[in-house]
């Protein structure tokens, strides 16, 4: 129910006024501290100029590095790391995210469920407020309106997609299934009731329409990589079409546009072996900026403080030995070391990873070009262009390992190799195994070395969260709903 999802709007609006009273943020300063004054401001002021409207957008982006009261329930990074620990590559110590690791964190009154619902729906409400305010502004030009409405549609489509991933089964199992509501107009604290859950086909139609509009109208330019532009929208839409699997040619076209068309150049990276925290790397498309002082979320920016065992932090994530064995010794992504010497007594603690070097200034990746290259390879596989799929896969493999050889696989074996490469490239980031297992109806199995060696069968209910208890209680449209 959106009535209770609008609490932070009262903070976001005066936050905008506070910033308008000072110098406009620099290109990478997208984090805005919340003031104690929460008096209201009018839409007319907020959307009275381009700078003001951009400051509202900055406020939305600041939510992505949020701190909502618990280390494992912060911003976008928390949702992505919760997915990352659900696979079989990471072993999470008894620490934050341990219940996600154990697939125990889906009940309607649990923190993971409530945070994920609230975080995404409040950002959808901010997006609707942006679209409504810009549409009704007398101060913005038509070109400015088109751009900011596109930004609003991007945020709405992006967060509705995250909700569809988190709160529903595989889309292609039952496109008529009704789980989550759609909101396309702003709500306030005075809003009564809530929208009914919509068929998943309508949910994805809304997601795709919003993101297609964003791709059309967003500019290529932006203030910095922590902001959105056309390439970011193309990348997110490629993710969406990889789930619906309706148009693999569109997946390829979007991916190529997002990574620039030259796969061999796109995958080149300076981050491997250097702490994986520099968003200026040409290979990163979209990221959360941190500078270690006024723009940082300190120990909340996972995965770095979880993975890094060489710096004082949580030191809580370990690597499954079977996953480590998938890497050759010459692969730069083979960051796995035994620093504790406890394999005999505690086998699950044998390997840690040095992929991330944790500092308060470590930038946090959201989307990278390598993901788009692999989506292109996957699309070519489905389109029957096997040689091109192999070439694209090899572009990444050879960039990471000088001794790599091009695969001769075809059929299911080639698709499996592409999906394995996604796990090897993005471990700790956004949960590629969870994402891929869900969209392809694959199981996730663990060996007995894991601290919690649960196996998740294909198409298990463990792949999605239950609808929050508050929503069930307050939104009358959920009366009689089977909250499995």
N, C-alpha and C positions, 0 to 999 in steps of 0.2 A: 504494500500500500504506500503510495507516494507521499501521503501526508507526513509520515515519519521519516521520509528520506530527504527532507528539505531543510533539516536543522542547520546544516552548515552554510546554506545560502545566506543566512543572516550575517555570517562571518565573512563570506566571500565578498559581499557587496561593499561593506565598509573597508575591507581590505583593499579594494580597488581605490576608494577615496584616499586612503592613507598614502598609497603609492602615487596617486596623481598629484599629491602635494609636494612630492619630491621629484628628483630627476628620474626620467624614464629608465627602466632597467637596461643594462648593457646586453649585448647579443647573447650571452650565455647565462644571464642571471634570471632564471625563470622561477626561482623560489621566493615566495612572498610571505613574510612572517605575519601571523595573525595578530591584530591589535586587540586590546582589551575592550575597546569601545565597540559595541555591536548595534549601534543605532542604525536605522534604515536609511537607504539612499534611493534615489529614483532611477528608473530606467533611462529617463531623459538625460541625466548626468552621465551615467555609465556609457551610453552609446551616443554621446554628443560629439565624438571625434574619433578618428582612426586610432590615435594613441590610447584613448580610454578603452575602446573596444579590445585592442590588443592586450591591455592590462587585464581585462576580464579573462581572456584566453590564458594569459600567464597564470592566473589564479587556478584555472582548471588543471594546468600542467603541474602546478605546485602540489596538487593532491597526489601525484604519482610518487612523490617522495614523502608521503605523509607518515605521521606517527599517531596511530589511533589508540594508543594505550597499551599495546602489547607488541613485543618484538616480532611475532609471527603474523601480525595483523596490521600492517602498515599500508604502504601504497601498492602500486602495480607490482613492484619487485616481490612483495610477500606472496601475492597470488601466483606468480610465476615460479617462485622457489618451492612453494607447496606442491606444485605439479612435478617439479624436478625430482623431488625425493620419493615420489610414488613409484618410480621405475625400479630396475634392477641394477643400475650402474652406481648409485650412491647408497651408502650405508650411513644412516643418521644416528648419532649417539643419543642417549636419553637427555635431550635438550630441547630447545625450541624446534618446532616442526616434527617432533617425534610421533605425534598422533597422525600427521599427514603421511609420514613414512610408513606407519602401520595400517593405513587405510581405515582409521577409526574415527575420522573427523568429519562425518557427514550428517550427523543428527540435527534436527531442526532448531535446537536451542544451543548449539555449539558455536564457539567463537568463529571458526573458519566459515561456517555457513552464514552467520549473520554479517560478518565483515564483507564477504564476497558479494552478497546481495546489496548491502548498503553502499559500499564503495562504488559499484557500477551504476546503481540506480541514481545516486546523488550526482554522479558525473553526467548521466543522461539528462537529469533535470537542469544542470548547468548548461548543457548543450541546447536544450529547448529554450532556456531563458536567453541564451545568446542569439539564437535564430529569431525568436520573437522580438527581442529588443532591436536587433539590426533591421528587421523588416519594417519596424514602425519608427525608425529614426528619420528625422528630417534633415539631419546634419551630414550623413554619409552619402557619398556619391554612389551611383549605380554599380560602378566597378568595385568600390569598397564593400558594398552590400553583398555582391556576388561572392567575393572572397571570404568574408566573415561568415556568411551563411554556409559556404562550403566547409569552413572549419567546424562550425556547429554540427553539420551533418556527419563529418568525419568522426567527431567524438561520440555522437549518438550511435552511429553504426558500429564503431569499434567496441563500445561498452555493451551494446546489445549482443554482439557476437561473443564477447567474453561470458555474458550471462547464459547464452545458449550452450556454450561449451561446458559450463560448470553445473548447470541445473537441469540438463536434459540428456538422454541417451544419444547414441549415434543418430544423426539426423536422418540417414537413409533407412533406418529400421522402421520408422513410422513417422512420415512427414505430417500426419494429421494430429499427432500427439499434442496436447495442450498442457504446458508447464509454466510459462512465464508471460507476464503482460507486456504490451507495447505502450509506450508513452511518447507522443509527438507534440505535446503542448506543455508549458510550464505548470507546475503545481506549487502550492504554498502551504503554510501551516493551517490555513483555513480550508484547504481542500478536504472534502469528506468522501470516504469510500475509496475505491481503487478500481483500476481497469481489470477486466477478466483475463485469464490466461488465454493466449492466442494459439492457434495451430502453428506448429513449427514451420510449416511452409510459409505462413504469413510473416513470421518472425524473420526468416531468412530473406524473404522478398524485401522487407523493410531494410535489413542490413545491407543487402546488395544495392538497392536503390540509393540509399544514403551514400555508400562508398563510391558507387559509380558517379554520382553527382559531384562528390568531392574530387575524384580523379579528374573530372572535366574542368572544374572551376578553380582548384587550388593552383597557386603559382609554383614554378620550380624553385624560386628563391625563398629564403627564410632567414631569420636572424641568427640561427645557429642550429646545430644538430639536436638540441633538446626541444626544438620546435617542429611543427609538422609542415610538410609541403606535398607536392604531387607524388614524389617518389615514395613517401611514407604511406600515402593512401593506396598507391598501387601495390605495395608490399602487403599491407593488411588485407586488401581485396584478394590477392593471390592466396593468402591463407584461407580465406572464406571459401573460394572456389575449390581449394584442395579438399575441403570438407564436404561440400555439396557434390563434387565430382560430376557436375553437369557439363562442364566446358573446359576440357584440358587445353584447347588452343588458347583460350582466354588466360588460363594459368600461365602458359608460356609467354604470351604477349606481355602480361602485367609484370611477370618476373624479369623479363629482359629489359623492360623499360626501367624497372626499379634498380637493377644492377648495372645498367648502362650498355648492355649488349655484348661486351667483350668479357667472356667468362674468365679467361686467363688473367686479365688485368684486375677484374673485380675481386678475386679471392686473395689478392696479395695483402698481407697484414703485418703490422709492426707489433701487435699486441702479444702474440704467442711468445712466451719466454720473457716477457717484460711486465708481467703482473696483470694484464688484461683489464686495464682501467683507464684507457686513453681514448676518448670519443673522437679525437682528431684523426684517428686512423681512417684512411679513405674507405676501408672496408665496412665501417659502421654506417648504417643509414639513419638510425634513430636511437637516442640514448638519454639517460638522465644525468645531467651535469652536477658535479660536486667540486667544491674548491677547498674544502677542509676547514672553512671558517663560517661565513654567513650563509653559505649554501651547501649544507651537508646534513645527512640524517645520522651521522656518527656510526653507531654499531648496528643500524637497522638495514643498511644497504646490501642485502644478500644477493649473490652468494658469497662475496668476498670474506666477510667476517666469520662465516661458517667454515669455509674451505681452508683458509690460511692457518696453518699450524706453526708457522715460524714467527708470528706476531701475536701479541696479547690480544685475543679476541675470543670468540666462542669455541674455536677449534673443535667443531662438532661433526664435520662431514668427512667420511672415509670413502674409499673406492673399492668396489667389488673386484676381487682378484681376477675373476673370469672376464670382466670388462677390460681390466688393464691388459690382459693377455691379447686383446684384439689389436693392440698397437704394436707396430714394429719399433725397434730401438732407435731408428732414425726419424721417426715421426715427431715433429715438434710438439704435437699434442700429447705425447707420452710424458706427462708431468708427474708420474707416480713414483713415490719413494717410500721406503720403510724407515721412519725416523724413531720409532718407539721400540722396535725389536721384540714385539709381543706376539708374533704370528703363531707361536706354539701354544701359548696360553689363551690368547684372545684373537683368533684368526681374522675376525672382521675388522680389527684395527691395524692390519698389516700395512695397508697402503693409504697414504694421504696424497693430495694433489697440490702442486705448486702453480696451478693455472692462474689463480688469483693471488695477488699481493695486496693485502688489506691496508688501506689508509683511509682517513676521512675524506680524502680528495679523489678516491677511486670512482670514476664514472661508471655507470651501470648500463649495460647494453639492453636494448629492447629488440631491435631488428638489425641483422647484418646482411651484407650482400651475398655471403656464402649460402645463406638459407635460400635466397632467391635463385641462385645457380642450381642448387639441388632440387628446388621446385621445378625449374626448367627441365632438368634431367628426368624427373618423375613424369612430367607432362609429355616429354618426347617418348618415354617408354609407353605410356598409355596411347599415344597417337601412332605407335608402331614404328617410330623412327629410332630404331635400336642403335645404329652407329652414332647418331647425334647424342643420344642418352649416355652412351659410354664416353664420348668426348667430353661432355659437360661434367660427368662424374670425375673423370681423370684430371680435368682442370683443377679441381679442388685437391684431389689426392696428391697430385704431383707438386702442388704448391706447399703442401704440408710435409711431404716425404720425398726427398730427392731420389730415393730408390724405388718409388712406386712404379708399378706397371699397369697398363690399361687392362681392364677386365675383359674377359671373353664371355662373361655370363649373358644369358638371355632369359626370357620368360620370368617366372616368379623369382628365380635366383638373382636376376638383375635388380628387380624391385627390392628384394630383401637387402641387397648390397647398398642400394641408395638409402634405404631407411637406416641401416647400420651406420652409414657415413654421417647421417644427421645426428645420431647419438654421439658419435665420436667428435663431431665438430662443436656441439652445443651442450655438452654435459654441464650441469649446474645453472643453465640460463633460463629456459622457458619450458622445460619438460617435454622434449621431442618424443620420447618413447610413449609417454602418456597420450600426447596429442595424436601420434600415429596409430597407436593401438586402438584408440577410440574411434578414429575415422575409418579404419580398415577392419574393425571387429577382430582384433588380435588379442591373445592373452598376454599377461605380463607375469613371468615366472622368475622365481628367485632360487638360488642354491641354498644349501644348508649353512653356508658361512654367514649369511646375513643375520644381523641381530634379531630381526623379525623376518622370518623366511616365508611370509604369506605369498601365495600365488593368487593372482586375480584372473579368473576365467574370462574368455572373450565375452563381450557384451554384458558383463557383470554390472549390477547396480552400483558397485563401488566406483564406477567411472563417473558418477554424477552425485551432486549434493541434494539433500532433501530441501523442500521449500521451508524458509524460516518460520518458526512458530508464531512470531509477531505478525507476519503477513497472513498466515492462516487465520489468526484470531481477528484481525482488523479489516481484512478485505473479504466482504461478504461473498464475493465471487468464488471463493475457495471452499464454500460450504459443500461438504460431502466429497471433497477431493481426496483421492487415494495417494497419500504422501509416502510413496515407497522409497 
